[in-house]
Amino acid sequence: MRYPDGPGHRNVDTSMAAADAMAPKLGRLQRMAAAAIRDAGADGLTADELAARLDLDRASIQPRTSELKRKGIIRDSGRRRRNVSGKAAIVWIEAA
């Protein structure tokens, strides 16, 4: 499968191996992420907040936001909140 229906990679062997390992879990993780963002309503979620809500590692869930955005399922709310590193992070909401 091609991105965003399949995990993306950087055409480097390690990145391609990671994408192959993620592929069987991708649909479930995308559904979980989309549901959590939908359930958050107008408040939305940052990637860090999404990972915490799902009790998953940020590295496994943050790429799902890019995939869901590309699919038109979620969108950037235009708001920002600080993430755990103190940097501004996109607040994701369900696409209308």
KOLFI-767090 format. One record per residue: residue in three letters; x, y, z of N, C-alpha, C, O, CB in turn. Coordinates in steps of 0.02 Angstrom, whole numbers, m for minus. Glycine has a CB too. Layout:
<sites>
miba: ALA&n_u: X&n_v: Y&n_w: Z&ca_u: X&ca_v: Y&ca_w: Z&c_u: X&c_v: Y&c_w: Z&o_u: X&o_v: Y&o_w: Z&cb_u: X&cb_v: Y&cb_w: Z;
...
</sites>
This chain:
<sites>
miba: MET&n_u: 42&n_v: m60&n_w: 0&ca_u: 0&ca_v: 0&ca_w: 0&c_u: 43&c_v: 62&c_w: 0&o_u: 98&o_v: 63&o_w: 28&cb_u: m47&cb_v: 0&cb_w: 60;
miba: ARG&n_u: 18&n_v: 113&n_w: m31&ca_u: 54&ca_v: 176&ca_w: m34&c_u: 27&c_v: 224&c_w: 19&o_u: m31&o_v: 220&o_w: 40&cb_u: 48&cb_v: 207&cb_w: m104;
miba: TYR&n_u: 70&n_v: 270&n_w: 40&ca_u: 53&ca_v: 322&ca_w: 88&c_u: m7&c_v: 362&c_w: 62&o_u: m6&o_v: 378&o_w: 2&cb_u: 114&cb_v: 368&cb_w: 102;
miba: PRO&n_u: m56&n_v: 378&n_w: 100&ca_u: m63&ca_v: 372&ca_w: 172&c_u: m99&c_v: 308&c_w: 195&o_u: m111&o_v: 300&o_w: 255&cb_u: m99&cb_v: 431&cb_w: 199;
miba: ASP&n_u: m115&n_v: 264&n_w: 149&ca_u: m147&ca_v: 201&ca_w: 168&c_u: m96&c_v: 151&c_w: 195&o_u: m114&o_v: 103&o_w: 230&cb_u: m184&cb_v: 171&cb_w: 109;
miba: GLY&n_u: m34&n_v: 161&n_w: 179&ca_u: 22&ca_v: 122&ca_w: 205&c_u: 70&c_v: 169&c_w: 239&o_u: 71&o_v: 229&o_w: 224&cb_u: 57&cb_v: 81&cb_w: 150;
miba: PRO&n_u: 111&n_v: 143&n_w: 284&ca_u: 159&ca_v: 187&ca_w: 319&c_u: 211&c_v: 215&c_w: 271&o_u: 234&o_v: 181&o_w: 225&cb_u: 193&cb_v: 149&cb_w: 376;
miba: GLY&n_u: 230&n_v: 277&n_w: 283&ca_u: 281&ca_v: 309&ca_w: 242&c_u: 351&c_v: 288&c_w: 263&o_u: 361&o_v: 262&o_w: 318&cb_u: 275&cb_v: 384&cb_w: 246;
miba: HIS&n_u: 399&n_v: 299&n_w: 219&ca_u: 469&ca_v: 286&ca_w: 235&c_u: 512&c_v: 333&c_w: 194&o_u: 487&o_v: 369&o_w: 150&cb_u: 488&cb_v: 212&cb_w: 221;
miba: ARG&n_u: 576&n_v: 333&n_w: 208&ca_u: 622&ca_v: 381&ca_w: 177&c_u: 668&c_v: 348&c_w: 125&o_u: 721&o_v: 376&o_w: 109&cb_u: 664&cb_v: 414&cb_w: 230;
miba: ASN&n_u: 648&n_v: 291&n_w: 98&ca_u: 688&ca_v: 255&ca_w: 49&c_u: 758&c_v: 238&c_w: 75&o_u: 806&o_v: 237&o_w: 38&cb_u: 695&cb_v: 295&cb_w: m14;
miba: VAL&n_u: 761&n_v: 224&n_w: 140&ca_u: 822&ca_v: 201&ca_w: 173&c_u: 805&c_v: 134&c_w: 203&o_u: 749&o_v: 125&o_w: 228&cb_u: 848&cb_v: 253&cb_w: 227;
miba: ASP&n_u: 851&n_v: 87&n_w: 202&ca_u: 834&ca_v: 19&ca_w: 224&c_u: 803&c_v: 16&c_w: 294&o_u: 756&o_v: m22&o_w: 304&cb_u: 896&cb_v: m23&cb_w: 223;
miba: THR&n_u: 829&n_v: 54&n_w: 341&ca_u: 801&ca_v: 52&ca_w: 409&c_u: 731&c_v: 81&c_w: 411&o_u: 687&o_v: 56&o_w: 447&cb_u: 846&cb_v: 88&cb_w: 458;
miba: SER&n_u: 720&n_v: 135&n_w: 374&ca_u: 654&ca_v: 166&ca_w: 371&c_u: 604&c_v: 120&c_w: 336&o_u: 546&o_v: 115&o_w: 358&cb_u: 657&cb_v: 234&cb_w: 334;
miba: MET&n_u: 625&n_v: 86&n_w: 284&ca_u: 582&ca_v: 40&ca_w: 248&c_u: 564&c_v: m20&c_w: 292&o_u: 508&o_v: m44&o_w: 291&cb_u: 616&cb_v: 16&cb_w: 183;
miba: ALA&n_u: 612&n_v: m44&n_w: 331&ca_u: 599&ca_v: m100&ca_w: 377&c_u: 549&c_v: m80&c_w: 430&o_u: 505&o_v: m119&o_w: 448&cb_u: 665&cb_v: m125&cb_w: 409;
miba: ALA&n_u: 557&n_v: m20&n_w: 457&ca_u: 510&ca_v: 5&ca_w: 507&c_u: 439&c_v: 11&c_w: 478&o_u: 391&o_v: m6&o_w: 511&cb_u: 533&cb_v: 73&cb_w: 535;
miba: ALA&n_u: 434&n_v: 35&n_w: 417&ca_u: 369&ca_v: 42&ca_w: 383&c_u: 337&c_v: m27&c_w: 373&o_u: 278&o_v: m36&o_w: 384&cb_u: 376&cb_v: 78&cb_w: 315;
miba: ASP&n_u: 377&n_v: m76&n_w: 353&ca_u: 352&ca_v: m144&ca_w: 344&c_u: 327&c_v: m173&c_w: 410&o_u: 276&o_v: m208&o_w: 411&cb_u: 406&cb_v: m189&cb_w: 314;
miba: ALA&n_u: 362&n_v: m159&n_w: 464&ca_u: 342&ca_v: m184&ca_w: 530&c_u: 278&c_v: m151&c_w: 554&o_u: 238&o_v: m182&o_w: 589&cb_u: 398&cb_v: m174&cb_w: 581;
miba: MET&n_u: 268&n_v: m88&n_w: 535&ca_u: 209&ca_v: m50&ca_w: 557&c_u: 147&c_v: m68&c_w: 516&o_u: 91&o_v: m62&o_w: 542&cb_u: 222&cb_v: 25&cb_w: 552;
miba: ALA&n_u: 155&n_v: m89&n_w: 455&ca_u: 99&ca_v: m99&ca_w: 409&c_u: 41&c_v: m140&c_w: 437&o_u: m16&o_v: m120&o_w: 429&cb_u: 124&cb_v: m133&cb_w: 347;
miba: PRO&n_u: 53&n_v: m197&n_w: 471&ca_u: m4&ca_v: m236&ca_w: 496&c_u: m45&c_v: m200&c_w: 550&o_u: m104&o_v: m215&o_w: 559&cb_u: 21&cb_v: m301&cb_w: 523;
miba: LYS&n_u: m15&n_v: m152&n_w: 584&ca_u: m48&ca_v: m116&ca_w: 639&c_u: m78&c_v: m50&c_w: 617&o_u: m116&o_v: m18&o_w: 654&cb_u: 1&cb_v: m104&cb_w: 696;
miba: LEU&n_u: m62&n_v: m29&n_w: 556&ca_u: m77&ca_v: 39&ca_w: 535&c_u: m152&c_v: 56&c_w: 537&o_u: m171&o_v: 108&o_w: 565&cb_u: m52&cb_v: 50&cb_w: 465;
miba: GLY&n_u: m194&n_v: 14&n_w: 508&ca_u: m266&ca_v: 29&ca_w: 507&c_u: m295&c_v: 37&c_w: 576&o_u: m333&o_v: 83&o_w: 589&cb_u: m303&cb_v: m25&cb_w: 470;
miba: ARG&n_u: m276&n_v: m8&n_w: 622&ca_u: m301&ca_v: m4&ca_w: 690&c_u: m278&c_v: 60&c_w: 724&o_u: m318&o_v: 93&o_w: 757&cb_u: m277&cb_v: m65&cb_w: 731;
miba: LEU&n_u: m214&n_v: 78&n_w: 716&ca_u: m188&ca_v: 138&ca_w: 748&c_u: m221&c_v: 201&c_w: 718&o_u: m235&o_v: 248&o_w: 755&cb_u: m112&cb_v: 142&cb_w: 739;
miba: GLN&n_u: m232&n_v: 202&n_w: 653&ca_u: m266&ca_v: 259&ca_w: 623&c_u: m337&c_v: 265&c_w: 650&o_u: m359&o_v: 320&o_w: 665&cb_u: m267&cb_v: 252&cb_w: 546;
miba: ARG&n_u: m372&n_v: 209&n_w: 656&ca_u: m441&ca_v: 211&ca_w: 683&c_u: m441&c_v: 235&c_w: 755&o_u: m484&o_v: 275&o_w: 774&cb_u: m474&cb_v: 142&cb_w: 678;
miba: MET&n_u: m394&n_v: 211&n_w: 795&ca_u: m390&ca_v: 232&ca_w: 865&c_u: m376&c_v: 307&c_w: 870&o_u: m407&o_v: 342&o_w: 909&cb_u: m335&cb_v: 192&cb_w: 902;
miba: ALA&n_u: m329&n_v: 331&n_w: 829&ca_u: m311&ca_v: 402&ca_w: 831&c_u: m369&c_v: 445&c_w: 808&o_u: m384&o_v: 495&o_w: 839&cb_u: m249&cb_v: 415&cb_w: 786;
miba: ALA&n_u: m402&n_v: 425&n_w: 754&ca_u: m459&ca_v: 464&ca_w: 728&c_u: m515&c_v: 467&c_w: 780&o_u: m545&o_v: 519&o_w: 790&cb_u: m485&cb_v: 434&cb_w: 663;
miba: ALA&n_u: m529&n_v: 411&n_w: 814&ca_u: m582&ca_v: 409&ca_w: 864&c_u: m565&c_v: 453&c_w: 923&o_u: m608&o_v: 489&o_w: 949&cb_u: m594&cb_v: 337&cb_w: 888;
miba: ALA&n_u: m502&n_v: 452&n_w: 946&ca_u: m482&ca_v: 493&ca_w: 1003&c_u: m487&c_v: 567&c_w: 986&o_u: m510&o_v: 607&o_w: 1027&cb_u: m410&cb_v: 476&cb_w: 1024;
miba: ILE&n_u: m467&n_v: 586&n_w: 926&ca_u: m471&ca_v: 656&ca_w: 905&c_u: m545&c_v: 676&c_w: 899&o_u: m564&o_v: 731&o_w: 920&cb_u: m434&cb_v: 668&cb_w: 838;
miba: ARG&n_u: m585&n_v: 634&n_w: 870&ca_u: m657&ca_v: 648&ca_w: 865&c_u: m688&c_v: 656&c_w: 935&o_u: m726&o_v: 703&o_w: 946&cb_u: m694&cb_v: 591&cb_w: 827;
miba: ASP&n_u: m670&n_v: 611&n_w: 981&ca_u: m697&ca_v: 614&ca_w: 1049&c_u: m675&c_v: 676&c_w: 1087&o_u: m710&o_v: 698&o_w: 1133&cb_u: m676&cb_v: 552&cb_w: 1087;
miba: ALA&n_u: m618&n_v: 704&n_w: 1068&ca_u: m593&ca_v: 765&ca_w: 1101&c_u: m634&c_v: 826&c_w: 1081&o_u: m630&o_v: 878&o_w: 1114&cb_u: m519&cb_v: 776&cb_w: 1085;
miba: GLY&n_u: m672&n_v: 821&n_w: 1027&ca_u: m714&ca_v: 876&ca_w: 1005&c_u: m675&c_v: 938&c_w: 986&o_u: m620&o_v: 933&o_w: 958&cb_u: m764&cb_v: 893&cb_w: 1059;
miba: ALA&n_u: m703&n_v: 995&n_w: 1001&ca_u: m673&ca_v: 1059&ca_w: 982&c_u: m607&c_v: 1072&c_w: 1018&o_u: m567&o_v: 1112&o_w: 994&cb_u: m722&cb_v: 1115&cb_w: 997;
miba: ASP&n_u: m596&n_v: 1039&n_w: 1075&ca_u: m533&ca_v: 1047&ca_w: 1111&c_u: m475&c_v: 1018&c_w: 1072&o_u: m419&o_v: 1044&o_w: 1076&cb_u: m536&cb_v: 1014&cb_w: 1180;
miba: GLY&n_u: m487&n_v: 966&n_w: 1034&ca_u: m435&ca_v: 934&ca_w: 994&c_u: m380&c_v: 904&c_w: 1036&o_u: m383&o_v: 905&o_w: 1098&cb_u: m406&cb_v: 984&cb_w: 946;
miba: LEU&n_u: m330&n_v: 878&n_w: 1002&ca_u: m273&ca_v: 847&ca_w: 1035&c_u: m209&c_v: 862&c_w: 996&o_u: m209&o_v: 863&o_w: 935&cb_u: m282&cb_v: 770&cb_w: 1041;
miba: THR&n_u: m155&n_v: 872&n_w: 1032&ca_u: m89&ca_v: 874&ca_w: 1001&c_u: m66&c_v: 802&c_w: 994&o_u: m97&o_v: 756&o_w: 1022&cb_u: m37&cb_v: 917&cb_w: 1044;
miba: ALA&n_u: m11&n_v: 791&n_w: 958&ca_u: 15&ca_v: 723&ca_w: 951&c_u: 35&c_v: 694&c_w: 1019&o_u: 23&o_v: 635&o_w: 1032&cb_u: 75&cb_v: 723&cb_w: 904;
miba: ASP&n_u: 65&n_v: 735&n_w: 1063&ca_u: 83&ca_v: 711&ca_w: 1129&c_u: 21&c_v: 692&c_w: 1170&o_u: 20&o_v: 641&o_w: 1204&cb_u: 124&cb_v: 764&cb_w: 1167;
miba: GLU&n_u: m30&n_v: 734&n_w: 1166&ca_u: m92&ca_v: 720&ca_w: 1203&c_u: m126&c_v: 658&c_w: 1175&o_u: m154&o_v: 618&o_w: 1213&cb_u: m139&cb_v: 780&cb_w: 1198;
miba: LEU&n_u: m123&n_v: 649&n_w: 1110&ca_u: m152&ca_v: 590&ca_w: 1078&c_u: m116&c_v: 527&c_w: 1101&o_u: m148&o_v: 478&o_w: 1118&cb_u: m148&cb_v: 597&cb_w: 1001;
miba: ALA&n_u: m50&n_v: 529&n_w: 1101&ca_u: m11&ca_v: 471&ca_w: 1124&c_u: m27&c_v: 455&c_w: 1197&o_u: m34&o_v: 396&o_w: 1214&cb_u: 64&cb_v: 484&cb_w: 1116;
miba: ALA&n_u: m32&n_v: 506&n_w: 1238&ca_u: m48&ca_v: 495&ca_w: 1309&c_u: m118&c_v: 466&c_w: 1318&o_u: m128&o_v: 420&o_w: 1357&cb_u: m41&cb_v: 560&cb_w: 1349;
miba: ARG&n_u: m165&n_v: 492&n_w: 1280&ca_u: m234&ca_v: 468&ca_w: 1285&c_u: m239&c_v: 395&c_w: 1265&o_u: m277&o_v: 357&o_w: 1294&cb_u: m281&cb_v: 511&cb_w: 1242;
miba: LEU&n_u: m200&n_v: 376&n_w: 1214&ca_u: m202&ca_v: 307&ca_w: 1190&c_u: m153&c_v: 261&c_w: 1226&o_u: m150&o_v: 201&o_w: 1212&cb_u: m188&cb_v: 307&cb_w: 1116;
miba: ASP&n_u: m113&n_v: 290&n_w: 1271&ca_u: m61&ca_v: 253&ca_w: 1307&c_u: m14&c_v: 218&c_w: 1258&o_u: 2&o_v: 159&o_w: 1265&cb_u: m93&cb_v: 202&cb_w: 1354;
miba: LEU&n_u: 8&n_v: 257&n_w: 1209&ca_u: 54&ca_v: 232&ca_w: 1158&c_u: 114&c_v: 278&c_w: 1153&o_u: 111&o_v: 336&o_w: 1174&cb_u: 19&cb_v: 226&cb_w: 1089;
miba: ASP&n_u: 168&n_v: 252&n_w: 1127&ca_u: 228&ca_v: 292&ca_w: 1116&c_u: 214&c_v: 345&c_w: 1063&o_u: 182&o_v: 330&o_w: 1012&cb_u: 287&cb_v: 246&cb_w: 1095;
miba: ARG&n_u: 237&n_v: 405&n_w: 1075&ca_u: 226&ca_v: 460&ca_w: 1028&c_u: 253&c_v: 442&c_w: 958&o_u: 223&o_v: 461&o_w: 908&cb_u: 259&cb_v: 524&cb_w: 1053;
miba: ALA&n_u: 309&n_v: 407&n_w: 955&ca_u: 339&ca_v: 391&ca_w: 891&c_u: 295&c_v: 345&c_w: 849&o_u: 300&o_v: 345&o_w: 787&cb_u: 406&cb_v: 358&cb_w: 902;
miba: SER&n_u: 252&n_v: 306&n_w: 881&ca_u: 208&ca_v: 262&ca_w: 843&c_u: 142&c_v: 295&c_w: 824&o_u: 109&o_v: 273&o_w: 778&cb_u: 194&cb_v: 199&cb_w: 882;
miba: ILE&n_u: 124&n_v: 349&n_w: 859&ca_u: 59&ca_v: 379&ca_w: 847&c_u: 64&c_v: 446&c_w: 809&o_u: 18&o_v: 462&o_w: 771&cb_u: 23&cb_v: 391&cb_w: 912;
miba: GLN&n_u: 117&n_v: 484&n_w: 817&ca_u: 122&ca_v: 549&ca_w: 782&c_u: 118&c_v: 542&c_w: 706&o_u: 84&o_v: 583&o_w: 675&cb_u: 188&cb_v: 583&cb_w: 801;
miba: PRO&n_u: 150&n_v: 492&n_w: 675&ca_u: 143&ca_v: 487&ca_w: 602&c_u: 72&c_v: 475&c_w: 579&o_u: 54&o_v: 490&o_w: 522&cb_u: 187&cb_v: 432&cb_w: 577;
miba: ARG&n_u: 31&n_v: 447&n_w: 622&ca_u: m39&ca_v: 434&ca_w: 604&c_u: m76&c_v: 500&c_w: 592&o_u: m123&o_v: 502&o_w: 552&cb_u: m75&cb_v: 393&cb_w: 659;
miba: THR&n_u: m56&n_v: 554&n_w: 627&ca_u: m89&ca_v: 618&ca_w: 616&c_u: m77&c_v: 643&c_w: 545&o_u: m122&o_v: 671&o_w: 513&cb_u: m65&cb_v: 671&cb_w: 667;
miba: SER&n_u: m16&n_v: 634&n_w: 520&ca_u: m1&ca_v: 655&ca_w: 451&c_u: m42&c_v: 614&c_w: 401&o_u: m68&o_v: 641&o_w: 352&cb_u: 74&cb_v: 648&cb_w: 436;
miba: GLU&n_u: m47&n_v: 549&n_w: 414&ca_u: m86&ca_v: 505&ca_w: 370&c_u: m160&c_v: 525&c_w: 371&o_u: m192&o_v: 529&o_w: 319&cb_u: m77&cb_v: 432&cb_w: 391;
miba: LEU&n_u: m187&n_v: 536&n_w: 431&ca_u: m258&ca_v: 554&ca_w: 437&c_u: m272&c_v: 622&c_w: 406&o_u: m325&o_v: 632&o_w: 377&cb_u: m279&cb_v: 554&cb_w: 511;
miba: LYS&n_u: m225&n_v: 668&n_w: 413&ca_u: m233&ca_v: 733&ca_w: 380&c_u: m235&c_v: 724&c_w: 305&o_u: m278&o_v: 753&o_w: 271&cb_u: m176&cb_v: 782&cb_w: 401;
miba: ARG&n_u: m190&n_v: 685&n_w: 278&ca_u: m187&ca_v: 674&ca_w: 206&c_u: m251&c_v: 641&c_w: 181&o_u: m273&o_v: 654&o_w: 125&cb_u: m126&cb_v: 629&cb_w: 188;
miba: LYS&n_u: m282&n_v: 599&n_w: 222&ca_u: m344&ca_v: 566&ca_w: 204&c_u: m405&c_v: 611&c_w: 212&o_u: m460&o_v: 593&o_w: 192&cb_u: m353&cb_v: 503&cb_w: 245;
miba: GLY&n_u: m396&n_v: 670&n_w: 243&ca_u: m451&ca_v: 716&ca_w: 254&c_u: m495&c_v: 699&c_w: 313&o_u: m552&o_v: 722&o_w: 318&cb_u: m493&cb_v: 719&cb_w: 193;
miba: ILE&n_u: m469&n_v: 658&n_w: 359&ca_u: m508&ca_v: 637&ca_w: 418&c_u: m500&c_v: 686&c_w: 476&o_u: m547&o_v: 697&o_w: 514&cb_u: m486&cb_v: 567&cb_w: 440;
miba: ILE&n_u: m440&n_v: 715&n_w: 482&ca_u: m428&ca_v: 766&ca_w: 533&c_u: m398&c_v: 827&c_w: 499&o_u: m376&o_v: 825&o_w: 442&cb_u: m380&cb_v: 738&cb_w: 589;
miba: ARG&n_u: m398&n_v: 883&n_w: 537&ca_u: m368&ca_v: 944&ca_w: 510&c_u: m336&c_v: 984&c_w: 566&o_u: m350&o_v: 974&o_w: 625&cb_u: m421&cb_v: 987&cb_w: 473;
miba: ASP&n_u: m292&n_v: 1028&n_w: 546&ca_u: m259&ca_v: 1074&ca_w: 591&c_u: m311&c_v: 1125&c_w: 613&o_u: m342&o_v: 1158&o_w: 571&cb_u: m196&cb_v: 1109&cb_w: 557;
miba: SER&n_u: m320&n_v: 1132&n_w: 678&ca_u: m370&ca_v: 1179&ca_w: 705&c_u: m348&c_v: 1251&c_w: 698&o_u: m389&o_v: 1297&o_w: 704&cb_u: m385&cb_v: 1164&cb_w: 778;
miba: GLY&n_u: m284&n_v: 1261&n_w: 685&ca_u: m256&ca_v: 1329&ca_w: 685&c_u: m230&c_v: 1350&c_w: 753&o_u: m197&o_v: 1402&o_w: 759&cb_u: m308&cb_v: 1379&cb_w: 661;
miba: ARG&n_u: m245&n_v: 1311&n_w: 804&ca_u: m222&ca_v: 1326&ca_w: 872&c_u: m158&c_v: 1286&c_w: 886&o_u: m144&o_v: 1236&o_w: 853&cb_u: m277&cb_v: 1309&cb_w: 924;
miba: ARG&n_u: m121&n_v: 1309&n_w: 935&ca_u: m60&ca_v: 1275&ca_w: 956&c_u: m60&c_v: 1269&c_w: 1032&o_u: m83&o_v: 1314&o_w: 1067&cb_u: 3&cb_v: 1313&cb_w: 932;
miba: ARG&n_u: m33&n_v: 1213&n_w: 1057&ca_u: m20&ca_v: 1204&ca_w: 1128&c_u: 50&c_v: 1178&c_w: 1135&o_u: 78&o_v: 1146&o_w: 1090&cb_u: m72&cb_v: 1155&cb_w: 1161;
miba: ARG&n_u: 80&n_v: 1191&n_w: 1192&ca_u: 148&ca_v: 1168&ca_w: 1205&c_u: 149&c_v: 1092&c_w: 1214&o_u: 106&o_v: 1064&o_w: 1247&cb_u: 177&cb_v: 1202&cb_w: 1268;
miba: ASN&n_u: 199&n_v: 1061&n_w: 1183&ca_u: 208&ca_v: 989&ca_w: 1192&c_u: 256&c_v: 977&c_w: 1250&o_u: 277&o_v: 1025&o_w: 1284&cb_u: 233&cb_v: 955&cb_w: 1127;
miba: VAL&n_u: 274&n_v: 915&n_w: 1262&ca_u: 316&ca_v: 899&ca_w: 1320&c_u: 385&c_v: 932&c_w: 1316&o_u: 417&o_v: 943&o_w: 1368&cb_u: 324&cb_v: 824&cb_w: 1327;
miba: SER&n_u: 408&n_v: 948&n_w: 1256&ca_u: 473&ca_v: 981&ca_w: 1250&c_u: 467&c_v: 1057&c_w: 1255&o_u: 517&o_v: 1092&o_w: 1251&cb_u: 506&cb_v: 962&cb_w: 1185;
miba: GLY&n_u: 405&n_v: 1082&n_w: 1263&ca_u: 394&ca_v: 1153&ca_w: 1269&c_u: 383&c_v: 1190&c_w: 1203&o_u: 373&o_v: 1250&o_w: 1202&cb_u: 452&cb_v: 1184&cb_w: 1303;
miba: LYS&n_u: 385&n_v: 1153&n_w: 1148&ca_u: 375&ca_v: 1184&ca_w: 1082&c_u: 301&c_v: 1185&c_w: 1065&o_u: 262&o_v: 1145&o_w: 1089&cb_u: 415&cb_v: 1147&cb_w: 1028;
miba: ALA&n_u: 283&n_v: 1232&n_w: 1021&ca_u: 214&ca_v: 1236&ca_w: 998&c_u: 197&c_v: 1176&c_w: 955&o_u: 235&o_v: 1157&o_w: 911&cb_u: 202&cb_v: 1302&cb_w: 959;
miba: ALA&n_u: 139&n_v: 1146&n_w: 968&ca_u: 117&ca_v: 1087&ca_w: 932&c_u: 48&c_v: 1099&c_w: 902&o_u: 7&o_v: 1133&o_w: 933&cb_u: 116&cb_v: 1024&cb_w: 977;
miba: ILE&n_u: 36&n_v: 1072&n_w: 844&ca_u: m29&ca_v: 1077&ca_w: 811&c_u: m82&c_v: 1043&c_w: 854&o_u: m71&o_v: 990&o_w: 882&cb_u: m27&cb_v: 1044&cb_w: 741;
miba: VAL&n_u: m140&n_v: 1075&n_w: 860&ca_u: m198&ca_v: 1045&ca_w: 892&c_u: m241&c_v: 1018&c_w: 836&o_u: m268&o_v: 1056&o_w: 796&cb_u: m238&cb_v: 1097&cb_w: 938;
miba: TRP&n_u: m248&n_v: 952&n_w: 834&ca_u: m287&ca_v: 918&ca_w: 781&c_u: m359&c_v: 911&c_w: 802&o_u: m374&o_v: 896&o_w: 859&cb_u: m257&cb_v: 849&cb_w: 767;
miba: ILE&n_u: m405&n_v: 922&n_w: 754&ca_u: m476&ca_v: 912&ca_w: 765&c_u: m503&c_v: 872&c_w: 705&o_u: m470&o_v: 865&o_w: 653&cb_u: m514&cb_v: 980&cb_w: 773;
miba: GLU&n_u: m563&n_v: 845&n_w: 714&ca_u: m595&ca_v: 808&ca_w: 661&c_u: m610&c_v: 855&c_w: 603&o_u: m632&o_v: 912&o_w: 614&cb_u: m659&cb_v: 772&cb_w: 686;
miba: ALA&n_u: m600&n_v: 831&n_w: 542&ca_u: m616&ca_v: 872&ca_w: 484&c_u: m692&c_v: 875&c_w: 476&o_u: m727&o_v: 825&o_w: 489&cb_u: m583&cb_v: 843&cb_w: 419;
miba: ALA&n_u: m716&n_v: 931&n_w: 456&ca_u: m789&ca_v: 940&ca_w: 449&c_u: m813&c_v: 912&c_w: 384&o_u: m873&o_v: 914&o_w: 369&cb_u: m808&cb_v: 1014&cb_w: 454;
</sites>
